[in-house]
Amino acid sequence: MFETQVAMSAVLPAARAGLAVPVAPRNAPAVRIRPARPEDGGRVREFVVGLSPRTRSLRFFTGLTDPGAALLRAMTTATGGRDLLVALDAAGRIVGHAMSFTRDASTEIAVVVADEWQGAGVGSRLVRALLRRAAGLGASTVTMDVMGENRKVLSMVRRWWPDARMTVSSGTVEIVAALSPALRAPVTPA
């Protein structure tokens, strides 16, 4: 089973990872990243409801206030090609969620981090773990749709994938980028 303790101050060197990654503060607490499970439904609901309206809008592209049963199932039940991860703080609260859908050589990703944890490296670590898992399934490209106003994510994409293709349509940026061969390295549980 994939489960790892991730120290927030631990950052892979850019040369080894093939990515430029923002460095988290040295005193930032640790989070545990593991696959989401159906029994996480209640905690995922609390997590989504606890997000600010802006964060919910940037992730779900709508004014979502309370996730319904279908969305909660999609966020907690991995099925054919869909992978789901959660980041948990020391108290076991969900502070981040990542999901991907891998088909053929491409994986589409979506990530959201609790407002108070944004900028602490949680999203970067979720993305890295998700992409390693997708690369293990044969993915060589990553795609994502990002709202044009989501400057933090667009800035990260430009740092991590300077050659990414970005197509703007109706306020949304569709991103297609090649995965680094370094991401194909196996993820070692701690």
Backbone as JSON, one array per atom type, in Angstrom:
{
  "sequence": "MFETQVAMSAVLPAARAGLAVPVAPRNAPAVRIRPARPEDGGRVREFVVGLSPRTRSLRFFTGLTDPGAALLRAMTTATGGRDLLVALDAAGRIVGHAMSFTRDASTEIAVVVADEWQGAGVGSRLVRALLRRAAGLGASTVTMDVMGENRKVLSMVRRWWPDARMTVSSGTVEIVAALSPALRAPVTPA",
  "N": [[0.84, -1.18, 0.0], [0.49, 2.23, -0.78], [1.81, 4.66, 1.14], [3.08, 7.44, 2.68], [5.24, 9.39, 4.74], [5.73, 12.76, 4.59], [8.09, 15.12, 4.92], [7.74, 18.53, 5.26], [9.85, 20.27, 4.79], [11.54, 18.87, 3.23], [12.83, 18.77, 0.09], [13.07, 17.66, -3.18], [16.08, 17.87, -5.03], [16.19, 20.1, -7.77], [17.58, 19.31, -10.08], [17.73, 16.5, -9.86], [15.03, 15.78, -9.76], [14.04, 16.9, -12.03], [12.51, 19.13, -11.99], [11.6, 22.46, -11.06], [11.1, 23.39, -7.85], [9.18, 25.0, -5.37], [10.57, 25.94, -2.23], [9.61, 24.8, 0.89], [8.88, 26.28, 4.11], [11.31, 25.72, 6.69], [10.36, 25.08, 9.23], [7.88, 24.06, 8.83], [5.1, 21.91, 9.41], [4.79, 18.28, 9.2], [3.11, 16.33, 6.7], [1.01, 13.58, 5.92], [0.77, 11.56, 3.13], [-1.53, 9.67, 1.39], [-3.45, 7.13, -0.37], [-6.79, 8.12, -1.17], [-9.79, 6.89, 0.31], [-12.96, 5.13, 0.19], [-14.15, 5.3, 2.75], [-13.31, 7.76, 3.59], [-15.13, 9.66, 2.92], [-16.79, 11.38, 4.6], [-14.83, 13.0, 5.83], [-13.63, 14.13, 3.58], [-15.78, 15.6, 2.63], [-16.06, 17.48, 4.76], [-13.59, 18.76, 4.44], [-13.85, 19.93, 1.83], [-16.09, 21.62, 2.23], [-14.96, 23.3, 4.11], [-13.18, 24.82, 2.64], [-12.31, 28.04, 1.32], [-14.66, 30.16, -0.45], [-13.41, 31.15, -2.78], [-11.21, 29.36, -3.19], [-12.65, 26.96, -3.55], [-13.98, 27.64, -5.91], [-11.81, 28.0, -7.69], [-10.88, 25.38, -7.84], [-13.14, 23.72, -8.48], [-14.43, 25.12, -10.44], [-16.83, 26.38, -10.08], [-19.44, 27.73, -7.98], [-19.58, 25.9, -5.86], [-20.99, 24.72, -2.87], [-21.68, 22.64, -1.12], [-20.56, 19.47, -1.4], [-22.07, 16.93, -3.32], [-23.29, 13.5, -3.11], [-22.4, 12.07, -5.39], [-20.11, 13.51, -6.23], [-18.51, 13.23, -3.95], [-18.13, 10.44, -3.99], [-16.63, 10.27, -6.36], [-14.34, 11.55, -5.5], [-13.3, 9.85, -3.64], [-13.3, 7.19, -4.36], [-11.42, 5.1, -6.13], [-11.42, 4.18, -9.46], [-11.11, 2.31, -12.49], [-8.51, 3.7, -13.92], [-8.65, 6.08, -12.51], [-7.03, 7.86, -9.98], [-6.52, 8.66, -6.59], [-5.5, 10.85, -4.03], [-4.9, 11.86, -0.65], [-3.83, 14.42, 1.59], [-2.85, 14.47, 4.9], [-2.94, 16.15, 8.03], [-1.13, 16.28, 11.19], [-3.12, 15.69, 13.02], [-4.78, 14.11, 11.61], [-6.57, 15.34, 9.93], [-7.88, 16.11, 6.72], [-5.97, 17.95, 4.52], [-5.37, 18.38, 1.96], [-6.15, 17.38, -1.41], [-5.87, 15.26, -4.18], [-6.4, 14.26, -7.53], [-6.37, 12.05, -10.32], [-6.78, 11.08, -13.73], [-5.85, 8.54, -15.69], [-5.17, 7.62, -18.94], [-4.14, 5.71, -21.62], [-1.23, 7.23, -22.68], [-1.44, 9.52, -21.21], [-2.18, 11.66, -18.44], [-4.66, 13.27, -16.6], [-4.85, 15.83, -14.22], [-6.03, 17.08, -11.01], [-5.97, 19.24, -8.28], [-6.33, 20.31, -4.9], [-5.8, 22.39, -2.09], [-6.11, 23.02, 1.38], [-6.92, 26.28, 2.48], [-5.32, 27.43, 4.58], [-3.04, 25.93, 4.38], [-1.94, 26.43, 1.96], [0.84, 27.26, -0.05], [2.7, 26.0, 1.52], [3.88, 23.8, 0.42], [2.34, 21.51, 0.2], [0.59, 21.07, -2.01], [2.49, 20.8, -4.09], [3.79, 18.44, -3.33], [1.67, 16.61, -3.39], [1.06, 16.7, -6.14], [3.5, 15.76, -7.22], [3.6, 13.12, -6.14], [1.26, 12.04, -7.26], [1.84, 12.23, -10.01], [4.08, 10.56, -10.21], [2.9, 8.1, -9.69], [1.13, 7.95, -11.86], [2.98, 7.94, -13.96], [4.09, 5.47, -13.49], [2.07, 3.92, -14.46], [2.37, 4.25, -17.1], [2.0, 6.8, -18.15], [3.08, 9.6, -20.01], [2.62, 12.19, -20.48], [1.12, 15.08, -18.95], [-1.99, 16.58, -18.28], [-4.05, 19.41, -17.59], [-6.76, 21.49, -16.57], [-6.96, 24.85, -15.88], [-8.2, 27.64, -14.16], [-8.02, 30.84, -15.62], [-7.5, 32.92, -13.86], [-6.11, 31.77, -11.81], [-3.37, 32.35, -10.69], [-1.28, 31.36, -9.06], [-1.11, 28.58, -9.59], [-0.69, 28.62, -12.36], [1.78, 29.91, -12.43], [3.36, 27.99, -11.12], [3.18, 25.92, -12.99], [4.57, 27.07, -15.13], [7.14, 27.18, -14.02], [7.73, 24.47, -13.45], [7.24, 23.16, -15.89], [8.44, 24.55, -18.36], [8.17, 24.29, -21.11], [5.56, 23.68, -21.57], [2.46, 23.32, -23.3], [0.05, 25.77, -23.56], [-3.29, 26.51, -23.82], [-5.73, 28.9, -24.19], [-9.13, 29.24, -23.44], [-12.23, 30.59, -23.17], [-11.67, 31.72, -20.59], [-10.39, 29.66, -19.31], [-7.42, 27.78, -18.93], [-5.97, 25.36, -20.8], [-3.64, 22.9, -20.21], [-0.87, 21.12, -21.41], [1.75, 18.98, -20.85], [5.01, 17.47, -20.93], [5.95, 14.67, -18.98], [8.6, 14.46, -16.65], [11.34, 12.22, -17.04], [12.46, 11.51, -14.59], [10.35, 11.27, -12.89], [9.45, 8.75, -13.22], [10.71, 7.18, -11.48], [10.43, 4.84, -8.83], [8.08, 5.33, -6.13], [8.95, 5.35, -2.85], [7.66, 3.97, -0.01], [7.66, 5.36, 3.28]],
  "CA": [[0.0, 0.0, 0.0], [1.25, 3.48, -0.87], [1.6, 5.62, 2.2], [4.39, 7.99, 2.98], [5.34, 10.57, 5.57], [6.45, 13.73, 3.79], [8.52, 16.29, 5.68], [7.48, 19.7, 4.43], [11.09, 20.94, 4.44], [12.31, 18.02, 2.32], [12.54, 19.1, -1.31], [13.99, 17.01, -4.11], [16.84, 18.81, -5.83], [15.59, 20.29, -9.09], [18.28, 18.53, -11.1], [17.37, 15.1, -9.75], [13.6, 15.6, -10.02], [13.67, 17.46, -13.32], [11.51, 20.16, -11.73], [11.91, 23.54, -10.13], [10.07, 23.24, -6.83], [9.33, 25.98, -4.31], [11.04, 25.38, -0.97], [8.7, 25.06, 2.01], [9.59, 26.74, 5.31], [11.95, 24.63, 7.44], [9.6, 24.73, 10.42], [6.54, 23.62, 8.45], [4.81, 20.56, 9.91], [4.74, 17.17, 8.24], [1.82, 15.79, 6.3], [1.06, 12.2, 5.45], [0.04, 11.41, 1.88], [-1.96, 8.29, 1.17], [-4.61, 7.06, -1.26], [-8.13, 8.36, -0.61], [-10.59, 5.66, 0.41], [-14.39, 5.43, 0.32], [-14.5, 5.68, 4.12], [-12.9, 9.16, 3.8], [-16.18, 10.54, 2.4], [-17.17, 12.43, 5.55], [-13.7, 13.93, 6.01], [-13.47, 14.89, 2.33], [-16.87, 16.59, 2.62], [-15.65, 18.55, 5.69], [-12.48, 19.47, 3.79], [-14.37, 20.77, 0.74], [-16.95, 22.66, 2.82], [-14.09, 24.22, 4.82], [-12.41, 25.66, 1.72], [-12.91, 29.35, 1.05], [-15.38, 30.17, -1.73], [-12.46, 31.35, -3.89], [-10.49, 28.11, -3.42], [-13.61, 26.01, -4.16], [-14.22, 28.07, -7.29], [-10.62, 27.73, -8.5], [-10.74, 23.94, -8.04], [-14.31, 23.08, -9.07], [-14.91, 25.99, -11.51], [-18.22, 26.71, -9.78], [-19.67, 28.19, -6.61], [-19.93, 24.72, -5.06], [-21.02, 24.96, -1.42], [-21.72, 21.37, -0.41], [-20.42, 18.41, -2.41], [-23.08, 15.88, -3.28], [-22.83, 12.11, -2.98], [-21.67, 11.65, -6.59], [-18.78, 14.12, -6.2], [-17.75, 12.58, -2.88], [-17.7, 9.12, -4.49], [-15.57, 10.5, -7.34], [-13.15, 12.0, -4.8], [-12.85, 8.86, -2.66], [-13.35, 5.82, -4.88], [-10.59, 4.93, -7.33], [-11.97, 3.23, -10.42], [-10.44, 2.27, -13.78], [-7.72, 4.83, -14.4], [-8.72, 7.24, -11.6], [-6.19, 7.74, -8.79], [-6.92, 9.68, -5.62], [-4.62, 10.97, -2.88], [-5.2, 12.89, 0.34], [-2.77, 14.83, 2.51], [-3.41, 14.57, 6.25], [-2.07, 16.79, 9.01], [-0.79, 15.41, 12.33], [-4.36, 15.31, 13.7], [-5.56, 13.27, 10.72], [-7.49, 16.13, 9.1], [-7.49, 16.24, 5.32], [-5.54, 19.32, 4.2], [-5.16, 18.44, 0.51], [-6.73, 16.28, -2.18], [-5.41, 15.24, -5.58], [-6.96, 13.16, -8.3], [-5.93, 11.98, -11.72], [-7.37, 10.06, -14.58], [-4.81, 8.16, -16.64], [-5.6, 6.8, -20.07], [-3.06, 5.62, -22.6], [0.02, 7.83, -22.21], [-1.73, 10.84, -20.66], [-2.91, 11.73, -17.18], [-5.24, 14.58, -16.27], [-4.79, 15.98, -12.77], [-6.72, 18.17, -10.32], [-5.45, 19.28, -6.91], [-6.79, 21.42, -4.07], [-5.16, 22.42, -0.77], [-6.79, 23.88, 2.35], [-6.41, 27.66, 2.4], [-4.26, 27.7, 5.55], [-1.86, 25.13, 4.02], [-1.42, 26.83, 0.66], [2.17, 27.86, 0.02], [3.57, 25.21, 2.4], [4.43, 22.67, -0.31], [1.43, 20.36, 0.17], [0.16, 20.85, -3.39], [3.63, 20.29, -4.86], [4.03, 17.05, -2.97], [0.56, 15.82, -3.93], [1.25, 16.6, -7.59], [4.64, 14.89, -7.48], [3.21, 11.74, -5.85], [0.26, 11.64, -8.26], [2.49, 12.05, -11.32], [4.91, 9.35, -10.15], [2.0, 6.95, -9.81], [0.65, 7.93, -13.24], [4.1, 7.51, -14.81], [4.19, 4.03, -13.3], [1.03, 3.31, -15.3], [2.71, 4.49, -18.5], [1.75, 8.17, -18.61], [4.26, 10.39, -20.37], [2.19, 13.59, -20.51], [0.15, 15.5, -17.95], [-2.88, 17.65, -18.72], [-4.89, 19.99, -16.55], [-7.49, 22.7, -16.88], [-6.75, 25.8, -14.79], [-8.85, 28.92, -14.4], [-7.04, 31.85, -15.99], [-7.19, 33.77, -12.71], [-5.36, 31.0, -10.82], [-1.98, 32.74, -10.96], [-0.32, 30.5, -8.34], [-0.93, 27.32, -10.32], [-0.07, 28.91, -13.66], [3.19, 30.19, -12.16], [4.0, 26.7, -10.85], [3.29, 25.2, -14.27], [5.66, 27.68, -15.91], [8.42, 26.79, -13.4], [7.93, 23.03, -13.57], [7.17, 22.74, -17.29], [8.56, 25.76, -19.19], [7.79, 24.0, -22.49], [4.16, 23.24, -21.61], [1.55, 23.99, -24.25], [-1.08, 26.36, -22.86], [-4.32, 26.99, -24.72], [-6.75, 29.63, -23.43], [-10.46, 29.18, -24.02], [-13.3, 31.01, -22.25], [-11.17, 31.95, -19.24], [-9.73, 28.46, -18.81], [-6.16, 27.46, -19.6], [-5.72, 23.92, -20.92], [-2.19, 22.71, -20.17], [-0.34, 19.81, -21.78], [3.19, 19.01, -20.61], [5.69, 16.17, -20.86], [6.43, 14.29, -17.66], [10.03, 14.24, -16.53], [11.71, 10.82, -16.83], [12.76, 11.29, -13.18], [9.11, 10.91, -12.19], [9.2, 7.33, -13.39], [11.36, 6.46, -10.37], [9.4, 4.35, -7.91], [7.84, 6.02, -4.88], [9.28, 4.44, -1.77], [6.96, 4.29, 1.24], [8.54, 5.58, 4.44]],
  "C": [[0.88, 1.24, 0.0], [0.88, 4.38, 0.29], [2.97, 6.15, 2.57], [4.27, 9.2, 3.89], [6.21, 11.55, 4.79], [6.8, 14.92, 4.68], [8.4, 17.5, 4.78], [8.77, 20.41, 4.02], [11.93, 20.12, 3.47], [11.89, 18.32, 0.89], [13.55, 18.38, -2.18], [14.78, 18.06, -4.86], [16.26, 18.89, -7.24], [16.26, 19.44, -10.15], [17.86, 17.06, -11.06], [15.91, 14.88, -10.15], [13.2, 16.1, -11.4], [12.65, 18.57, -13.19], [12.12, 21.27, -10.89], [10.78, 23.55, -9.12], [10.27, 24.3, -5.77], [9.73, 25.29, -3.0], [10.07, 25.78, 0.13], [9.51, 25.54, 3.21], [10.13, 25.55, 6.11], [11.13, 24.19, 8.65], [8.18, 24.27, 10.1], [6.31, 22.2, 8.95], [4.76, 19.53, 8.8], [3.3, 16.85, 7.9], [2.05, 14.36, 5.85], [0.21, 12.13, 4.2], [-0.28, 9.94, 1.69], [-3.13, 8.3, 0.19], [-5.9, 7.4, -0.5], [-8.9, 7.05, -0.65], [-12.06, 6.03, 0.56], [-14.78, 5.87, 1.74], [-14.04, 7.1, 4.49], [-14.0, 10.14, 3.41], [-16.56, 11.67, 3.33], [-16.07, 13.46, 5.74], [-13.45, 14.74, 4.75], [-14.56, 15.95, 2.23], [-16.51, 17.76, 3.53], [-14.54, 19.4, 5.08], [-13.01, 20.42, 2.73], [-15.21, 21.91, 1.29], [-16.09, 23.71, 3.53], [-13.22, 25.1, 3.94], [-13.09, 27.01, 1.56], [-13.67, 29.29, -0.27], [-14.44, 30.34, -2.93], [-11.72, 30.05, -4.21], [-11.41, 27.07, -4.04], [-13.85, 26.37, -5.62], [-13.02, 27.76, -8.19], [-10.46, 26.24, -8.77], [-11.91, 23.34, -8.83], [-14.96, 23.91, -10.18], [-16.37, 26.39, -11.32], [-18.31, 27.18, -8.34], [-20.13, 27.07, -5.7], [-19.91, 25.06, -3.57], [-21.0, 23.66, -0.63], [-21.63, 20.25, -1.44], [-21.48, 17.33, -2.23], [-22.44, 14.5, -3.23], [-22.0, 11.68, -4.18], [-20.25, 12.23, -6.59], [-17.93, 13.47, -5.11], [-17.28, 11.19, -3.29], [-16.54, 9.29, -5.46], [-14.26, 10.89, -6.66], [-12.58, 10.96, -3.84], [-12.79, 7.43, -3.18], [-12.57, 5.73, -6.18], [-11.23, 3.85, -8.2], [-11.18, 3.36, -11.71], [-9.75, 3.53, -14.26], [-7.74, 6.04, -13.49], [-7.91, 6.93, -10.35], [-6.51, 8.91, -7.88], [-5.96, 9.67, -4.44], [-5.16, 12.03, -1.94], [-3.93, 13.18, 1.12], [-3.42, 15.07, 3.86], [-2.42, 15.27, 7.17], [-1.86, 15.83, 10.19], [-2.02, 14.93, 13.08], [-5.24, 14.42, 12.83], [-6.6, 14.01, 9.89], [-6.98, 16.19, 7.67], [-7.18, 17.7, 5.05], [-5.24, 19.47, 2.71], [-5.75, 17.21, -0.15], [-6.22, 16.4, -3.61], [-6.05, 14.05, -6.27], [-6.44, 13.22, -9.72], [-6.75, 10.93, -12.43], [-6.34, 9.77, -15.66], [-5.41, 7.24, -17.69], [-4.49, 6.87, -21.11], [-1.8, 6.26, -22.01], [-0.19, 9.19, -21.56], [-2.48, 10.73, -19.34], [-3.4, 13.15, -16.96], [-5.28, 14.69, -14.76], [-5.63, 17.16, -12.29], [-6.3, 18.09, -8.85], [-6.08, 20.47, -6.19], [-6.18, 21.26, -2.68], [-5.93, 23.39, 0.12], [-6.12, 25.25, 2.36], [-5.23, 27.89, 3.33], [-2.99, 26.91, 5.27], [-1.29, 25.53, 2.67], [-0.09, 27.55, 0.83], [3.15, 27.1, 0.9], [4.12, 23.97, 1.72], [3.53, 21.46, -0.4], [1.0, 20.05, -1.26], [1.28, 20.28, -4.25], [3.87, 18.82, -4.58], [2.9, 16.14, -3.45], [0.73, 15.63, -5.43], [2.37, 15.63, -7.91], [4.28, 13.42, -7.25], [2.22, 11.22, -6.89], [0.91, 11.36, -9.6], [3.42, 10.84, -11.32], [4.05, 8.11, -10.33], [1.47, 6.83, -11.23], [1.75, 7.47, -14.19], [4.31, 6.01, -14.68], [3.16, 3.26, -14.09], [1.26, 3.58, -16.78], [2.45, 5.89, -19.01], [3.06, 8.88, -18.92], [3.91, 11.87, -20.53], [1.17, 13.83, -19.4], [-0.7, 16.61, -18.57], [-3.64, 18.17, -17.5], [-5.6, 21.21, -17.11], [-7.38, 23.6, -15.66], [-7.49, 27.08, -15.13], [-7.77, 29.97, -14.65], [-6.63, 32.75, -14.84], [-6.36, 33.06, -11.64], [-3.86, 31.19, -11.05], [-0.96, 31.83, -10.27], [-0.05, 29.22, -9.12], [-0.28, 27.57, -11.67], [1.41, 29.23, -13.5], [3.96, 28.9, -11.9], [4.2, 25.93, -12.14], [4.44, 25.76, -15.09], [7.03, 27.31, -15.33], [8.71, 25.32, -13.65], [8.04, 22.58, -15.01], [7.26, 23.96, -18.2], [8.14, 25.53, -20.64], [6.34, 23.54, -22.62], [3.39, 24.02, -22.67], [0.34, 24.47, -23.46], [-2.04, 26.95, -23.88], [-5.42, 27.63, -23.89], [-8.07, 29.56, -24.19], [-11.48, 29.53, -22.95], [-12.83, 31.13, -20.81], [-10.48, 30.76, -18.6], [-8.47, 28.21, -19.61], [-6.01, 25.94, -19.6], [-4.22, 23.74, -21.07], [-1.86, 21.28, -20.55], [1.17, 19.9, -21.63], [3.74, 17.59, -20.57], [6.13, 15.91, -19.43], [7.93, 14.07, -17.7], [10.3, 12.75, -16.37], [12.01, 10.51, -15.37], [11.52, 10.89, -12.4], [8.79, 9.44, -12.32], [9.89, 6.5, -12.3], [10.28, 6.02, -9.39], [9.29, 5.21, -6.66], [8.07, 5.01, -3.77], [8.52, 4.84, -0.52], [7.96, 4.44, 2.38], [8.14, 4.7, 5.59]]
}
